[in-house]
Amino acid sequence: MKTKPIHAIGRRKESVARAFISAGSGEVVVNGRTLEQYFPTPALRSGVVKPLVVVAQGDQFDVSFNITGGGTTGQAGAASLALARALVKSNADWKSALRKEGLLTVDSREVERKKYGRHKARKKSQYSKR
């Protein structure tokens, strides 16, 4: 009998990630592709699966992500948060370990908007005395 996967959502910058975890062999799928195909750098890949490493359950769960919006860094952060939240739903005892590693803390930093009369959000034109 197949059990229903556990679902959780993570957000970072403009990215939204939905994580679905179920008992399995450690397979990670992101938008229908493998983790190695979707995230180009090893740092991003290790960041995504860090919650599994922290709870030492890397080969116990199959993880599937649906990720939209943003760039690769924001998507990796959103995926990590979603996975950590899904793991807490599956076993509340892991919450303290994940919290200690900072994996359940939402990174709320956003891009500052551009202001009129400036080149970027804060960059001004060069001052001319004469």
TAJO-V182992 format. One record per helix or strand. SS is the DSSP state (A for helix, B for strand). FROM is the first residue (numbers start at 0). LEN is the number of residues. If there is no record, write none. Layout:
BEGIN
SS&FROM&LEN ; SS&FROM&LEN
END
This chain:
BEGIN
B&5&7 ; B&14&9 ; B&27&3 ; B&32&2 ; A&34&4 ; A&41&13 ; B&60&8 ; A&71&19 ; A&91&9
END
